[in-house]
Amino acid sequence: MRRRMYEYLFLFDSGKTSGDVMAAVNTLHGTFEKHGAEILASRPWADQRLAYQIGHQKKGLYYLIYARADTQKIHEIEGDLKLNEQLLRFLTVVVDPKW
C-alpha cells in the first residue's frame, strides 16, 4: 500500500468541546491510530467567530493535524470522522511530497 502525507483541518463545535478540548483531540488521534495512520503534527489553529452559522453555531475551534496514512484507508478514516458529533466540518488535503 502507498503511504502519503495528509493535512486535516477540523472545525469543532465550541458548545460540545468547550470544557474539554483535549478529550476531543484524543478522540481524533484514536481514529487515526485505529486505521494505522501516523500522526506527524497536531495543534490548535484558531478559536474564532464563523463567517456564517453552521448548525446554529456562531463560533468554532479550528484544529490542524498532519498525518501519514495508507491511501486506501482514507475513506475509512473519513467515514469515522463523519460519525464524530463534535465536528462541524473537516477538510482533507493531500500534501505534495516535494513539501
Phi, psi and omega in degrees: 000145180271132179255133178232163178263137182233148173249128178243129174245121182250146172242109181274147171287112183299328180294328182266342183243004186298325181282323187216083181292322182296328176295320178293320178293320178297327175296317177297314179300320178298323178297315180294316181293328178300326182259014174079019179275150178255122180275121183266322179207147182209122181201153174289148182251306181200147173240103188213172178286140181277152179293329176212159183289139173236114181058043179065018178256135179256348183224147180209160177253121176271135181226139186243132177226132170254130183219153174248127184212162174292139183297330181282346181269350185299319179296323178291318178298313181295327176297318177291324179293327178294336180274351181283115185285347180278346182265133172273316180210161170210154181228133178248129179231133175279128180272129179297133182301337179294334181284000000 
